Every structure is written in C-alpha cells, then in structure tokens.
C-alpha cells in the first residue's frame, strides 16, 4: 500500500519510517526544504534512538522517500496521514489547528483517487468533522473518508512503541475508512496487537484523556513525595506499594521535578479548553496543570535550600546535569530544567550544564547557562551539583572525582537515581525527592 505522511517531524518521521519497515511504500512530506534536504543526506531533524538506521535502511530498500510536493506525494496513496504540529495557541491554550486545516484543504484540492485521510496529530474533539468539511468544500469528486488514529509514542522509545503497541485506536465513521486502516495495520494485527475501533470523536478524546491521566499520576506521586519529606516516609517505597496493585500499576509513579515535553503540557491545556467550550469543567486536570507548573520552580527553590538559602546562594555556582525533559531525546519543550535554571539565575546563581543531546536546543532557551563538554567540566568549581534529567551517563558518576572537582560536596538528585546512604558515605550532603 502507498502511504503519504504529511509532516516529517517527530510523529510523522517515526510513523513513516515504521510503516515503511512493515513493507508499505511511504512518502514523507514537509514544506521545509532544508529539512527534506537533510533527510536526503541521512541527517535526522530529531534525536530518537535507532531512527537514523531505520530511515537509512528503508530509504535504501526504496520503501521510504521524502519530498516537499504534497500533490506529487499523495498521487495513488490509499492512506494520507496528517502529522503536522498542533501547538498551544497563545492566549487560550487551545490547540492551534492552522496547519491541520491547511493540509486538509491542500489534500482536497490535489486528491487524484479514493483515499482515507487520517489525523495522526493530536487534535481536539470535532477536528475530524472539520477536516471532512474542508475537504468536501474543495469539490473533489473522489471518495474519501476521514479517520482519527492518535499516536501513543514515548520519546526515547518511539520505535518500540510503534512496533509493539499496547493498542491501536482507530476512529472511523464508515466501512471504507475501517477497511483501509485494517490493511495499514495488518502487519501489527498479525502480531496480535489489539485494534480498538471507535467513533471518530471518541478516538480524538481517548488521546487527550490518556495523556491527562498519565499527567495526573505523575503529579499525584510528586505531591506524595512532598508529603513523604514532611512525615519521614520514602516515596519510592510508597510508589512500589501502590504500583503493585494491578488497579494502579507501577508506570508513571516516579517522583521528580514535574512533567514536560511535547505532549502532556500541551494536551492537558487543550483538554481544559475543550471542556470549557462544552461547559464540562475538568477540575482534576485543572489542578494538575497548576500544580505541575508550580512544582518546577519549587525544584529550583529546593536547590537554593541545599546551598543554605537564597541569600547564601547568591554568587555561588551550580552544575545542572541533564536539560531535556526526559532522557534519550533532545526535546526541550516545557522541560523542568528551564524553570529551574530561571529560578536559580533570578537568585544570582552562576550556572553550568551538560546534556548528552539537548544543549543545542537549550542554548537559546537559557542563555544564562554555560554549556559544557561533559559532566565533570560542568561540576568543576560548583557549589552544588543537580541531577535534573536521569540520563544513563549520570547514573554512575565517579563520586570521588566529583568531590575533587567541585567546590563543595553537595548533590541534589531530582530524579532519585542514587541511594542516599551511598552518596552520604562518600562524603556528600545529599538531597533527593521524597526521601530523607
């Protein structure tokens, strides 16, 4: 089957490369000529483990290609995926559907045969109806069906998530759409990946509900961590104790500096806006968004406390290890490190940082931070070392070397990747999250 993937960003490129690996003929489209040129040269626009090899293999096999021409790419395509950005709109937090609507219009104007148009982008409830209306208004004579097929990819593990999904959600309103989507995902169906067919609006809401629920789990365990510090409990044991209950599960119960990235912040805001538009307030999600925003700056204040308070911290140096919102990605969107760095900078703290993949994107977001070549360069002369992102590269630091290079043996572990007794035995003043 020929598949056209409109948008060659994170979702589009990963999805397109994986579909090609299943044996489909895939063309990825992007208006950014420089991005397409780099892809032709084998240069990925994002960091995702294994993506460069996956793209290279399928380009070499002739199953994956790239172009800026939508009209050329969708010719003879049975499925046309819309995987363009839907950023939060300034002012009200609603998902900005400008790119989605523009693609729908262009697809309708250039449709040369019957096709299913699939919204892969995360979009508010009712977007599929609007896409259907826009394409219909172009006057196309070809049969088309608009389907919702949200992605559930975790950055850093996206290829595995795509090939071994917990479920595939497809929102379709007719047999034509359902039949084409069954063929698209036939390789996964043979592997017994569950496919859930729903109405289009239900599918659109499933994506937002899933991300809001996961954001709620993260925020809940973060609040439990604060309580643990007050009562003398251990949040990791609390997380294990509740996570062993099959009704709750262990995932997304890791206390830390708050959630960030391209999905949870944007999608919770969009869900709040949708709920407001339909006069159905979602108070829990509202509280989650507010609590998570305040937590990031609270982590900055936690570092200041480890330095002896705001007054004592002025003029001191802090090393930040990890800047991306999670490991195995270069994504800096809404990363907790941004608010932490800003809080420390506002207090007059000098900042140095190292991240294995995120420093290029981080530089313009935190110009007050000196980017270093490795963690030990950042630690040199530091009055406190802060683990912000749990990259593997930080899990086995040479603590003896850290003590020798740092100005003071102070370690603030915002991801709980070290055992407190081990670090304290090495002579450090150690602070973590939800543990004494």
N, C-alpha and C positions, 0 to 999 in steps of 0.2 A: 504494500500500500504506500502511496505517496502522501507524506505529511508535510505541511508548511507550518513553521513555528515563527510567528511574528513577535519579535523581541528576542535579542540574544544576550540578555542579562543573566542573572543567577538562575531564575526558574527556566527561562527559555533555553539556555545553553545546556544546562544539565538534562532537562527533559528531552531536548532534541538529540543529544548525544546518546542517551539511554535508549530512546526509540530506535535510533539507527543501529544500535548494538543488538536490538531484538530482530533486526533484519529489514526494517522499514526503510524506504527511501525518504530522507529528511532534508529539507532546505530551511535553514535558519535565516531570517530576515532582520535587518536592523538599518535604520536611517543613518546611523553614524558610520560614515565611510571609513574613518580611521579605525574603528573597532573591527569592521569587516576585513580591512587590510591586515590588521594584526592577527586576526583569526586565520587568515590565509597563510600567514607566516608562522602559525603554530603558537602564537602568544595569547594566553588566556586573559580576559579582562577582569577576572576574579581569581582568588585563590580558593581552590577546593581540592582536597586530596584525591589524586587519581584522575582528575578531569582532563588534564593535558594529554595523558596517554590514551584515554578513552576517545577523545576527539581525534587525535592523530591516527589511531587505528581505523576508525570509521571513515575518515577522510581518505585514507589510503585505500580502503576497500571500496570506495566510490558510493557509499551509502549516505554520506553527510557532506553538505556543501553550504556555502554562505553567499548572500547577495544583499544588495540594497534595494532591489526591484521587487516590490510586492506582487505586481501584476505577473511578472515572469515566474515567481516562485509558486504562486497558487494555481497556475495552469495545471490541470489534470490532478490536483490534490483532492483526495477524498475527505481529509480532515484538515481544517485550518485552525490552529491554536492561537489564541490571543494571550501573549505572556509579556505584556508591557507593564511599566510601573504604574502603581496607584498610590502615590504618596499622600500623606495627610494634607488636606487643603488648609492653607493659612487662614486663621480666624475662627474656624468652627470645628476643625478636626475631622471633618468628613473626608472620605476617600476621594481624591481628585481623579475623575474618570475621563479627563480630556483626551488622553492617549487611547483609551479603550474605544471611545466613541469615534475618534478619528480613524482608527484601524477598521472599525465596523463599516464606516462609510466607504473607505477605500476598497475594502473587500467586496462590498456590494457592487461598486462601480466596475470592478475588474473580474467578477466571477465568470468563469468560462465553462462551467459544468456544475452538476449537482454536487453539493458538499455539505458537510457538517462543520459549523463554526463553534469552536469550543473556548469558553472563557477559562483559562488556566490562572490568570491573575486573580488575586484575592479582591473580590468586589462585593459591594453591599447588596442586600436582598432587593431584587427587582431589576438588577442590571441586565440580566439576560433578556428580560422583556424589552428593555430599551434598545439593546443591540439588535434584537429581532425587528423592532420598529424601524430603526435606522437603515438596516439592510433592505427591508421591504420598500422603503421610500426611494431607494435608488432605482427602482423599476426593473430589477433583474428578473429575467424570465426563467432562471434556473431554480430548481427545487433546493431549498436549504433548510437546515434545522439548527437551532441554537441550543447548545448543551453547556451545562456547568460541570467542570471537572477540577475541583480545587486541589492544590498541591499540599502535601504534608511533609516537606523535606526539612531536615535539620541541617543547618550549615555545619560543615565539617564531616557530615556523614550522609550527604545527599544522594550519592550514587547507590549506596547500600539501601537507603530508604526507598529509592525509586524502584530498585530491582526486587526488593523483598519488603513490600509494604504491609502494614497492619491491615489496611483495607484500601480499596479504590472506590471513591464516591463519584457517582455519575448522576447528574440531574438532567433528565430528558423529558420532553413532552410528547414525543411520538416514536413510532417503531423505527423510522428511518434513522433518527439520532441514536437510539439504543443499539441498533444492528451495527452501525459503523463503529461505535465505541467498543462493542464486543470484539470486533475484528482488530481494532487498535491495540487492545489489551489482551488479545488471545494468548500471546506468549506467557503472560503472567497468570492467566486463568488456568493454563496447563500446569502451572506450578502451585495451583490451588490457593492463590491469593484471593481473598474474599472480595467480590464486587457488590457494592450496595447501590441499587438503582432507586432513585427518589424523584420527586418533582424538582424542577429547576430551582425554585425559591428555597426549598428545603436544603438542597445541596449548598446553595450560597450561604445559608445561615449556619450549616454544620461547621464550615471552616472558621467562622468568627467565634462560634460557641466553643470549639475545641481550643483555640488559642486563648480565649478569655479564661477558660477553666484551668489551663496549664499555668497561666499568669497568676491565677488565684492560688494555686498550690504553692508556687514559689513565694508569693507574698505571705501566705499563711506560715510557712516554715520560717521565714525571716522574722516574723513577729514572735513566733515561738522561741527563736534564738535570742531575741531581746529579753523575753521573759526568763529564759534559762540563765542568762547572765545575772539577773536580779535574784533568782531563788537558789542558784548554785547547782543547776542541772546541766546535762550535756545534750546539746541539740542533736548531735549525730546519733546518740542512743535513742532520743525521742523519735527521730526520723525513722530509724530502724524499727522501733517498737510499733509505730503506726503503719509503716510501709509494709510490714509482714502481714498485715490484714489485707486479704485479697480484694476487699471492697475499696481499699485506698490505693495500694500499690506503692512501690518504692521510688518510682521515677519522679523527677522534678521536686524532690524533697531535700535539696542541698542548699543549706543556708549560705548566703553570700551578700554581695553589695547591691542586689536588685537586678531585675531583668532589663535587657536592652535588645539591640538588633533591629532587623528589618521588618519583623512581624509583630511581636507582642505589643510594643508601644503603639504602633500604627493601627493595628487591628482592634485593640481594646477601645481606642478613641473612636474609631469608625463604628464599632458596635454601640457605643454610648450615643453617638449621633443618630444612628438608625432607630434606636429605642426611643430617643427623644422625639424624632419625627413621627413615630407611630404612637406617641403618648403612652409608652410602656416602659417606665423607668427601670433601669437595672442598677439598683443601689449597691449591690455587692461589687460589681465591676467598677463602678464609680469610686468606691473606697479603695479598690486595688490600685487603680491608676494614681490616685492621690498619695497613697502610702508608698508606692514604689518610687515616685518622683522625689519624695522627701527622704527616702532611705539613702539615695546616692550621696546627697550632701551630708547626711548623718555619718556615712563612712569616712568622709573627709574629716569630720569633727573627731571621729574615733582615732584617726592618725594624729591629730593635734593633741589629743589627750595623752597618747603614747609618748609625745615629745615634752610633756609636762604642762600642757595647756596652751591656749592661743598666744599669750604673751611670751612664754618661753620659746615658742616655735618660730617666732619672727627671726629671719636671718639664718635659720637652720636649713640644711639640705635633706631632701627626701628622694629616695630612689623608688621609682614605680616599675614593677616588673609585670608586664602584660598591659596592653592598652585596648585590644579588641574586646568586644562584648563577651566572647567565649573563645576557647582555643580552636585551632585548625580552621581559621578563617581570617580574612583581612578586613572584615566588616567592622567599621567604627560607628555605625549608626546607633545613636542613643546609648552608646557604651557607658557604663558607670564610671569609667576612668575619666571621662570628660568633666563630669560634675565633681569628682574627687579632686582632680587637678585644679579646677577653678576654685574650689573651697580652700585648698592649700595655698594657691597663689594669692588669693584675696587676703590670706593671713600673713603674707610676706615670706612664704617658704620658697626656697630655691628648689627647682625640680629637674631631675634627670630621669630618663626612662629607656627601657629596652622592650621591644616586642618582636618575636620572630618573623611576623608577616605584616603587621599593621602600621608601621611607622610612617610609611609614605603617605597613607591616607590620614594619619593622625596629625602630621605636621601642621597643616593649615587650621586644624580644629583646636590645637593647643600650642600656639606659637611661643608661649612662655616656658615650654618644656624643652630641655636639651635632649635630643635623641642620641643614643649611644650604640656602639658596635656590638656589645654583648652585655650580659647582666652584671658582670664584675666591673666593667667600666662605669656603669650607672651607680653601682654600690660604692665606688671609691669616694671616700670623704663624706659619705652620707651619715646623717644623724639618726635616720630610720630607714629601713628597707620594707617596702609594702608589696605584697603579692596581690595583684588586682585581678589577674586572669590566670587560670590554672593550666598553663601550657606545661607539657611534659618536661620541657627544658628547665623548669623551675622546681621540679619535684625532688631533685637530688642535688641541691646546691652544696658546694663544699663549704660547710659552715665555719670551718677553721679559717679558710681563705676569706670568707665574708667578714669575720671578726677582724682579720688583719687589715683589710682594705677599708672597712667602714670607720667612720669617726666615733660611732657608738654602737654597741651590740643590741640594737632594737629591731625586732622583726614583727611586723603587723601582717598577719596572714588572713586576708579577707575571704579565702576560699577553703580554709581548714585542710590544707594538704599536708601539714606536718603534725606529728604527735607532740603535744605541749611538753611532755616530760623530756623528750629527746632534745628539743631545742633549748630548753632551760638548762639541761645538763651540759650543753655546750657553752653555757655562759651568757645566754641571751635573755633580755627582757622580752617576753613573748606575749602577743595579744592576738586572739583569734575571734571567731564569731560564734556566740552561743556556747562557749566553753570557758571554763576558768583555767 
